Amino acid sequence: MLQSYITQTQRLLQNPGAPVTLYSQSDIISYINIARGQLAGEARCIRVLGALSTVAGQRNYNFSSIVVATGGIGGVLHVRAIRYVAAQGFRWVAPRPWTWFDFYHLNNPTPGMGPPRVWAQYAQGSSGTGALPGSGAGALSSGSFFIDPVPDQVYGLICDCACYPGPLNADTDPEPIPYLWTDAVPFYAAYYALLSSQTSARMADAERYYEYYTQFVQRARVASTPDVNRYLYEQVPDPTALNQMALPSGGRGAAAQG
């Protein structure tokens, strides 16, 4: 997959061959990995169920404690939902905003113990402990969440996670970004490359490529979202937006205005 990204990005940049090289292949690979991370964060297109075992008496947990087994995943960006194993099935843990959780659950000098019923994300950030895609090492293991009540024993949490991909360094490295979102990656990589040129013409080209990238992300979302229950997915145009803005929808009201 990496070689396909390189080829498509070079075509967008019209990168000439030797003896004139506008962008080195190492730079293009770096731009591609940055594009993949940004795309995953924007589109939330990498969804994985991760596992975490609670510790009796501990209510706060880092994203880095979530075990994600899918190949090519770099880490967890945020947790969308949590449930825990109960008997032969699962029980849902209710999500709350941090301010609400802080006031109604942490504001208690004698906290109760038991199975988790409520959770809230606290720290922002990812779960990774290695290198950022295309950007080197950084403070990655920063995301966290709290649960309440305080666990009285070990519970197996199942976390619905939005993840970011690990860097592509070779063509054989797995690509967890699903198709059709992969079509958007070269446009963002070319956008990032053109920004480095710092000339007015190239900067204008960069903005056009960013617009194409946005269009491809939106097209991937629409294509991947079923017509039934489409409210469950992000970045899908709201079909009731016309009513909310009091705009004509093409019915008798629109005809009357015409």
Phi and psi in degrees as a GROMACS rama.xvg file:
@    title "Ramachandran Plot"
@    xaxis  label "Phi"
@    yaxis  label "Psi"
@TYPE xy
-60.9475  -43.989  LEU-2
-63.8269  -36.1489  GLN-3
-63.4197  -43.0254  SER-4
-60.6247  -44.8201  TYR-5
-60.8999  -46.4594  ILE-6
-61.9931  -46.4248  THR-7
-65.7175  -40.0241  GLN-8
-66.3279  -41.9847  THR-9
-62.6045  -37.0678  GLN-10
-64.7472  -41.4624  ARG-11
-65.1815  -34.7807  LEU-12
-85.3739  -10.0169  LEU-13
52.0857  47.4986  GLN-14
-69.751  114.772  ASN-15
-74.2813  158.562  PRO-16
-81.7713  -173.57  GLY-17
-58.1398  149.019  ALA-18
-87.2061  -1.34141  PRO-19
-106.448  119.459  VAL-20
-123.846  112.113  THR-21
-76.1542  -38.4357  LEU-22
-134.746  124.61  TYR-23
-70.229  156.877  SER-24
-64.8516  -34.0124  GLN-25
-64.4329  -37.6131  SER-26
-66.7208  -42.3006  ASP-27
-63.2193  -40.4845  ILE-28
-62.7186  -39.6588  ILE-29
-62.8085  -44.1155  SER-30
-63.5794  -38.2197  TYR-31
-63.8375  -43.2985  ILE-32
-69.0209  -35.4236  ASN-33
-63.4359  -43.9938  ILE-34
-59.7919  -41.2258  ALA-35
-64.117  -41.7396  ARG-36
-66.6325  -43.0809  GLY-37
-64.2699  -40.8453  GLN-38
-62.7506  -45.3779  LEU-39
-61.439  -38.8725  ALA-40
-69.5103  -38.2911  GLY-41
-74.934  -45.3718  GLU-42
-87.971  -16.4978  ALA-43
50.0449  40.8976  ARG-44
-88.1717  -10.5492  CYS-45
-102.38  101.532  ILE-46
-110.18  127.079  ARG-47
-139.375  141.808  VAL-48
-90.1494  115.782  LEU-49
-104.735  159.863  GLY-50
-117.615  143.079  ALA-51
-147.735  133.277  LEU-52
-100.431  126.533  SER-53
-71.4524  165.02  THR-54
-116.481  130.443  VAL-55
-56.3006  126.716  ALA-56
87.9045  0.0184194  GLY-57
-117.677  128.512  GLN-58
-110.049  -14.1495  ARG-59
-107.087  140.976  ASN-60
-142.471  141.734  TYR-61
-87.0662  151.448  ASN-62
-58.8558  -29.328  PHE-63
-64.874  -15.2312  SER-64
-81.7726  -10.8472  SER-65
-79.3383  125.491  ILE-66
-89.8519  118.136  VAL-67
-117.308  118.527  VAL-68
-94.7938  -12.2541  ALA-69
-67.1508  135.32  THR-70
-66.652  144.323  GLY-71
86.5076  -4.60557  GLY-72
-78.5599  131.202  ILE-73
-85.5125  -34.3711  GLY-74
169.342  -177.343  GLY-75
-97.3899  131.27  VAL-76
-89.2987  -46.0739  LEU-77
-158.716  159.586  HIS-78
-99.5808  129.818  VAL-79
-96.3019  -33.9503  ARG-80
-157.732  155.113  ALA-81
-135.747  138.397  ILE-82
-139.279  162.435  ARG-83
-126.697  154.419  TYR-84
-71.684  128.189  VAL-85
-138.89  119.322  ALA-86
54.7133  -121.744  ALA-87
-96.8244  5.97371  GLN-88
-137.884  -142.611  GLY-89
-140.057  157.741  PHE-90
-123.552  136.281  ARG-91
-78.2923  139.394  TRP-92
-107.459  123.75  VAL-93
-72.2124  131.374  ALA-94
-84.5782  145.533  PRO-95
-137.307  151.408  ARG-96
-63.1391  150.952  PRO-97
-60.4341  -41.8367  TRP-98
-60.5552  -42.1073  THR-99
-63.9861  -46.1883  TRP-100
-62.5433  -42.4548  PHE-101
-60.5488  -41.9985  ASP-102
-77.6396  -43.4438  PHE-103
-92.1207  -14.7087  TYR-104
-122.144  -43.7521  HIS-105
-79.521  -21.3782  LEU-106
-81.0088  65.2428  ASN-107
-153.364  111.861  ASN-108
-71.1213  -16.9514  PRO-109
-129.231  72.9217  THR-110
-64.842  143.469  PRO-111
-83.1243  167.595  GLY-112
-124.608  151.908  MET-113
158.685  -169.222  GLY-114
-69.5309  150.286  PRO-115
-65.8328  136.912  PRO-116
-121.222  -27.814  ARG-117
-136.706  145.988  VAL-118
-141.784  158.808  TRP-119
-152.07  137.578  ALA-120
-74.0669  140.327  GLN-121
-110.391  -75.0047  TYR-122
-82.3756  142.269  ALA-123
-83.668  155.626  GLN-124
126.275  -178.682  GLY-125
-101.723  -177.576  SER-126
-104.812  -10.8262  SER-127
-63.7449  156.673  GLY-128
-125.226  1.0856  THR-129
-100.488  -120.469  GLY-130
-114.97  143.398  ALA-131
-66.4627  142.649  LEU-132
-57.7472  110.758  PRO-133
78.2397  1.9017  GLY-134
-128.004  1.5653  SER-135
82.7106  -167.965  GLY-136
-75.8161  154.251  ALA-137
-162.653  -179.271  GLY-138
-80.9407  82.8011  ALA-139
-90.1306  -40.5141  LEU-140
-80.2068  72.2883  SER-141
-122.257  -22.9469  SER-142
-71.4436  146.631  GLY-143
-156.885  164.543  SER-144
-146.588  161.081  PHE-145
-118.19  152.817  PHE-146
-127.525  159.216  ILE-147
-148.806  143.214  ASP-148
-64.591  173.593  PRO-149
-64.8598  129.346  VAL-150
-59.1258  133.078  PRO-151
-92.4482  -5.95822  ASP-152
-161.677  -173.714  GLN-153
-80.4591  127.26  VAL-154
-121.807  140.387  TYR-155
-90.378  105.731  GLY-156
-86.1886  138.512  LEU-157
-111.22  116.027  ILE-158
-108.255  124.512  CYS-159
-81.9989  110.099  ASP-160
-113.868  141.798  CYS-161
-95.9522  126.233  ALA-162
-119.005  166.223  CYS-163
-116.537  155.002  TYR-164
-82.4625  153.674  PRO-165
-73.6121  160.302  GLY-166
-67.6662  145.507  PRO-167
-91.1967  117.549  LEU-168
-112.946  -16.7076  ASN-169
-144.274  159.822  ALA-170
-67.3611  -20.0451  ASP-171
-87.6835  -6.60272  THR-172
-65.6146  138.136  ASP-173
-70.3858  145.737  PRO-174
-111.794  106.724  GLU-175
-80.017  -12.6132  PRO-176
-68.0917  125.138  ILE-177
-78.2991  153.75  PRO-178
-71.2113  135.603  TYR-179
-96.4079  0.81303  LEU-180
-65.0054  -25.4469  TRP-181
-61.1983  -25.7601  THR-182
-66.9782  -20.9112  ASP-183
-84.283  -19.9949  ALA-184
-59.3233  -48.4307  VAL-185
-60.2598  -31.8302  PRO-186
-67.3899  -40.8942  PHE-187
-70.4785  -38.5187  TYR-188
-62.5052  -42.7394  ALA-189
-65.6719  -37.9369  ALA-190
-59.3604  -45.7238  TYR-191
-66.7098  -38.5202  TYR-192
-64.8734  -43.2893  ALA-193
-67.64  -30.0695  LEU-194
-61.8763  -30.0069  LEU-195
-73.6477  -14.8526  SER-196
-74.6799  -29.5346  SER-197
58.7976  34.0287  GLN-198
-115.904  150.28  THR-199
-61.5714  -40.805  SER-200
-66.0346  -44.97  ALA-201
-68.3478  -34.4687  ARG-202
-65.0616  -37.536  MET-203
-65.1148  -40.8301  ALA-204
-61.398  -38.3783  ASP-205
-60.743  -43.6289  ALA-206
-64.1705  -37.1462  GLU-207
-65.1606  -41.3734  ARG-208
-66.7784  -33.6304  TYR-209
-66.0264  -36.0305  TYR-210
-64.5169  -41.6698  GLU-211
-63.6953  -40.7874  TYR-212
-58.1023  -46.6529  TYR-213
-60.4428  -41.5201  THR-214
-63.1294  -41.9609  GLN-215
-68.6587  -36.0815  PHE-216
-62.9599  -44.5855  VAL-217
-65.3039  -40.1111  GLN-218
-64.3649  -39.6968  ARG-219
-63.8516  -40.7185  ALA-220
-63.7572  -46.3016  ARG-221
-63.8065  -42.565  VAL-222
-66.5789  -30.7446  ALA-223
-91.2591  -6.69108  SER-224
-100.038  125.063  THR-225
-68.8253  152.554  PRO-226
-66.237  -28.8087  ASP-227
-85.185  132.918  VAL-228
60.1695  37.0768  ASN-229
-71.2209  -12.256  ARG-230
-65.2953  -16.0478  TYR-231
-76.9388  -7.38056  LEU-232
-118.581  145.852  TYR-233
-78.7097  164.183  GLU-234
64.049  13.682  GLN-235
-93.2156  129.897  VAL-236
-56.1561  136.048  PRO-237
-75.5111  117.981  ASP-238
-68.3336  -14.2766  PRO-239
-99.0049  10.421  THR-240
-61.1074  -37.367  ALA-241
-62.2737  -41.1815  LEU-242
-66.8696  -38.8261  ASN-243
-65.5471  -32.9804  GLN-244
-94.187  5.48064  MET-245
58.0267  38.0362  ALA-246
-100.808  150.659  LEU-247
-65.6111  140.609  PRO-248
-102.563  7.59703  SER-249
100.035  3.34391  GLY-250
-87.9621  -148.188  GLY-251
-66.5967  -30.6732  ARG-252
-63.442  -40.9359  GLY-253
-67.2967  -38.4661  ALA-254
-66.9257  -36.2699  ALA-255
-65.9353  -37.5202  ALA-256
-69.6873  -29.7199  GLN-257
